[in-house]
Amino acid sequence: MVSRAVYLLWLFYLAAAAGTLLWLIPCQVGFCGEVGFLEQIGAGTGLLIFAIVLMRWLYREAPSLFRRPGLRELLGLPLWSVPISWCFAGAAFALLPRAEGNLDLPSGAGLGELLPLWVVIALVVPLAEETLFRGWIFRAFRYNDGVGASVWLSAWVFALAHVLPAVVPYALGAGLIWGRYMAKGGSLWTTIFAHAVGNSLPFVWIALGSSDQEGSRLASEFTAEPTSALILLGLGILLTYLFFRRNPLPKDPTPLGAERSLPLLLTLIGLGLAFAFALIETYDASF
């Protein structure tokens, strides 16, 4: 299971890259339009195929992950994960000298351009990422390292896989909440919904008129002071602690240990190094 989880993580990137290349082929024949827009759509196409195949495969192995959640359960998780993840994101945007987000929109983006991007970012990405990170990778850590370690390790893999310094804290906060929820036997449909809600918020922000007329990099809108960053960070940690208190871990069965988690841990270290280089580059670009 561990080896499969590692392979699937890199297939995740390959699917996004392959879809992007296929959609950028028109650029070679003179029709390109907004390259950033085509990159998003292309990556979404590759990830959608990846998500469908992965979900079908995972359903055969663990159908209980796809149980139908109750309405209270479905709506309750985003009420925790969204504020926590955005508290961490706000702290990162304030502390970094040059914050960068992962949502680049075409200049003067209208509804016709925003809607396809919303489908990719708020629907396709949650399907692919939740199936991979809360499905395969979380289960791989749980079976080999125990339920407690699985929450923290899978959250770090999920966070560092985003690489961008301003996005990693956001993903870490969300990953801890969703992992804790899955440790108690949660449904992937609930984390997919919570993920979709969180990823939809930038579009709500833009719809309310926060973007400028020359295009939008959402993170550039956050100019909080370091004091505000510390407040947001403290609030995020407090809310995470309260969620953990309200949702204690189940009794930890003895890890199977059928396959060591070394490949995943080495992958985690590799992603950490990539994040460190991205962070250094962020600081260097500010001078």
C-alpha positions in Angstrom: 0.0 0.0 0.0 2.8 2.4 0.8 4.5 1.9 -2.5 1.2 2.4 -4.4 0.6 5.6 -2.4 4.0 7.0 -3.5 3.4 6.0 -7.1 0.0 7.6 -7.1 1.4 10.8 -5.7 3.7 11.2 -8.6 1.1 10.1 -11.1 -1.0 12.9 -9.7 1.6 15.4 -10.9 2.0 13.5 -14.1 -1.7 13.7 -14.8 -1.8 17.4 -14.3 1.3 17.9 -16.5 0.1 15.7 -19.3 -3.3 17.4 -19.4 -1.5 20.8 -19.5 0.7 19.8 -22.4 -2.2 18.5 -24.4 -4.2 21.7 -23.9 -1.2 23.9 -24.8 -0.7 22.2 -28.2 -2.9 24.9 -29.9 -0.2 27.4 -28.9 2.1 25.7 -31.3 -0.2 26.4 -34.2 -0.9 30.0 -33.5 -4.0 29.8 -31.3 -3.1 30.3 -27.6 -5.3 32.8 -25.9 -4.5 33.2 -22.2 -1.8 30.6 -21.4 -2.6 30.6 -17.7 -6.2 29.9 -18.5 -5.3 26.9 -20.7 -2.9 25.6 -18.1 -5.6 25.5 -15.5 -8.1 23.8 -17.9 -5.4 21.3 -19.1 -4.3 20.4 -15.6 -8.0 20.0 -14.6 -8.6 17.6 -17.5 -5.7 15.4 -16.5 -6.7 15.4 -12.9 -10.3 14.6 -13.7 -9.3 11.4 -15.5 -6.9 10.6 -12.6 -9.7 11.2 -10.0 -12.2 8.9 -11.8 -9.8 6.1 -12.2 -8.5 6.4 -8.6 -11.9 6.7 -7.1 -13.1 3.5 -8.9 -10.0 1.7 -7.7 -10.3 2.9 -4.1 -14.0 2.0 -4.0 -13.2 -1.6 -4.8 -10.7 -1.7 -1.9 -12.5 0.4 0.8 -16.2 1.1 -0.1 -16.9 2.3 3.5 -14.9 5.5 2.6 -17.7 6.4 0.3 -20.6 6.0 2.7 -23.3 8.6 2.4 -22.8 11.3 5.1 -25.5 13.0 7.1 -26.4 16.6 6.4 -25.1 17.8 9.8 -21.8 15.9 9.2 -21.5 17.3 5.7 -22.1 20.9 6.7 -20.2 20.7 10.0 -16.7 19.9 8.7 -16.3 23.0 6.5 -17.3 25.2 9.5 -14.1 24.0 11.2 -11.7 23.5 8.3 -12.4 26.7 6.3 -11.7 29.1 9.2 -8.7 27.2 10.4 -7.1 26.9 6.9 -7.7 30.6 6.1 -6.3 31.6 9.5 -3.0 29.8 8.6 -3.2 31.2 5.1 -3.7 34.8 6.4 -0.7 34.4 8.7 1.5 33.2 5.8 0.4 36.0 3.5 1.3 38.5 6.2 4.7 37.0 7.2 6.1 36.4 3.7 7.7 39.4 2.0 6.2 38.4 -1.3 3.2 36.2 -0.9 2.1 34.1 -3.9 -1.1 32.3 -4.3 -2.0 29.5 -6.6 -4.9 31.2 -8.3 -3.9 33.2 -11.4 -6.7 34.6 -13.4 -6.7 36.0 -16.9 -6.7 39.8 -17.3 -10.3 41.1 -17.0 -11.6 37.7 -16.3 -15.3 37.4 -16.8 -17.9 34.8 -15.9 -17.0 32.8 -19.1 -13.4 32.4 -17.9 -14.1 32.2 -14.1 -16.7 29.4 -14.4 -14.3 26.8 -16.0 -11.6 27.7 -13.6 -14.0 27.3 -10.7 -15.0 23.8 -12.0 -11.3 22.8 -12.1 -10.2 24.3 -8.7 -13.4 23.8 -6.6 -14.7 20.5 -8.1 -12.0 18.5 -10.0 -9.1 19.3 -7.6 -11.0 18.3 -4.4 -12.0 15.0 -6.1 -8.4 14.1 -7.0 -6.7 15.4 -3.9 -9.1 13.9 -1.4 -9.1 10.5 -3.0 -5.3 10.5 -3.1 -4.4 12.2 0.2 -7.3 11.2 2.5 -7.8 7.9 0.7 -4.6 6.3 -0.3 -1.8 8.2 1.6 -3.7 8.5 4.9 -4.6 4.8 4.9 -1.0 3.9 4.0 0.3 5.8 7.1 -2.5 4.5 9.3 -1.8 0.8 8.5 1.9 1.1 9.1 2.4 3.9 11.7 -0.9 4.1 13.6 -3.9 6.4 13.6 -2.2 9.4 15.4 0.8 9.5 13.1 -1.4 9.1 10.0 -3.2 12.4 10.8 0.0 14.4 11.1 2.1 12.7 8.4 -0.7 12.7 5.7 -1.4 16.4 6.5 2.3 17.3 6.0 2.5 15.4 2.7 -0.7 17.1 1.5 0.6 20.5 2.6 4.1 20.2 1.2 2.8 18.8 -2.1 1.5 22.3 -2.8 5.1 23.6 -2.5 4.1 27.4 -2.7 5.1 29.0 0.6 1.8 30.9 1.0 -0.3 27.8 0.2 1.4 25.2 2.3 0.1 26.6 5.7 -3.4 26.8 4.3 -3.2 23.1 3.2 -1.7 22.0 6.5 -4.5 23.5 8.5 -7.1 21.9 6.3 -5.2 18.6 6.1 -5.1 18.2 9.9 -8.8 18.7 10.3 -9.8 16.4 7.4 -7.3 13.8 8.5 -8.7 13.8 12.1 -12.2 13.5 10.7 -11.2 10.5 8.5 -9.5 8.9 11.5 -12.9 8.6 13.1 -14.4 6.8 10.1 -15.4 9.8 8.1 -16.7 9.8 4.5 -14.5 11.1 1.6 -17.6 12.8 0.3 -17.6 15.1 3.3 -13.9 16.1 2.9 -14.4 16.6 -0.8 -17.3 18.9 0.0 -15.3 20.8 2.6 -12.4 21.0 0.2 -14.7 22.4 -2.5 -16.0 25.1 -0.1 -12.5 26.2 0.8 -11.4 26.4 -2.8 -14.5 28.4 -3.8 -13.8 31.2 -1.4 -11.2 33.0 -3.7 -13.9 33.2 -6.4 -16.3 34.6 -3.9 -13.7 37.2 -3.0 -13.2 38.1 -6.6 -16.9 38.2 -7.3 -17.2 40.8 -4.5 -14.8 43.0 -6.4 -11.4 42.4 -4.7 -9.5 41.8 -7.9 -7.9 44.7 -9.8 -8.5 45.5 -13.5 -5.2 44.0 -14.7 -5.8 40.5 -13.5 -5.7 39.0 -10.1 -3.3 37.2 -7.9 -5.5 36.8 -4.9 -2.7 36.6 -2.3 -1.5 40.1 -3.2 -4.7 41.5 -1.6 -3.5 40.4 1.9 -1.2 43.1 3.4 -1.6 42.3 7.1 1.0 43.4 9.6 3.1 40.8 11.5 1.0 41.4 14.6 -2.1 40.4 12.7 -0.2 37.3 11.4 0.6 36.2 14.9 -3.1 36.7 15.9 -4.3 34.6 12.9 -1.7 31.9 13.6 -2.7 31.7 17.3 -6.4 31.6 16.4 -5.7 28.8 13.8 -3.8 26.8 16.4 -6.5 27.3 19.0 -9.3 26.2 16.7 -7.3 23.2 15.7 -6.8 22.3 19.3 -10.6 22.7 20.0 -11.5 20.5 17.0 -9.0 17.8 18.2 -10.5 18.0 21.7 -14.1 17.6 20.3 -13.0 14.7 18.1 -10.8 12.3 20.1 -9.0 9.6 18.1 -10.4 6.1 18.2 -8.5 3.3 19.9 -5.4 2.8 17.9 -5.1 -0.7 16.6 -1.7 -2.2 16.3 -0.2 -1.1 13.0 0.1 -3.9 10.5 3.6 -3.0 9.6 3.3 -5.1 6.4 5.3 -2.5 4.5 7.5 0.1 6.0 6.6 3.8 5.4 10.1 4.7 4.4 9.2 5.5 0.7 6.5 7.9 1.9 8.8 9.5 4.5 11.5 10.0 1.9 8.9 11.6 -0.3 7.9 13.8 2.5 11.6 14.9 3.0 11.9 15.6 -0.7 8.7 17.7 -0.7 10.0 19.6 2.3 13.3 20.4 0.5 11.2 21.7 -2.5 9.2 23.9 -0.1 12.4 25.2 1.5 13.9 26.2 -1.9 10.6 27.9 -2.8 10.6 29.8 0.5 14.2 30.9 -0.1 13.3 32.1 -3.6 10.4 34.0 -2.2 12.6 35.9 0.2 15.3 36.5 -2.5 12.8 37.9 -4.9 11.8 40.5 -2.4 15.2 42.2 -2.3 
